[in-house]
């Protein structure tokens, strides 16, 4: 398809680094196709916080940090 420079000619003895990269195509996806994943992540974070998992994770993080510095 001719995206890169041809090396067939005798005139191009030195590669100048001038290579063209094809443009990225969207292939039919919308601009905001990432949005459902972000919203689902926020919902799951909310569910975990409602179940009290935030406190459990904070306690574990504190214990790991205290163990790393040699106190816990």
Phi, psi and omega in degrees: 000348172084033180282330182254157178295144179281140178259015187278338185275152177283342182287338183260067181282335180245132178277116183273358180082011181272084180243136179264137178252134182294149180290146179282131181257149185282340178051041171086357179277150181281169182293332185248038181290345180278344188298317178300324178295319179294316180296320178295321176298319178296320179297315180293325174297319178296319179296316179296320178293323179293332179274359178088014182287339180299316179295320180297315182292322178296318178297318178295320180295319179295318180295321178296317180295319179293324177292324181294324181268000172090016180264320188272000000 
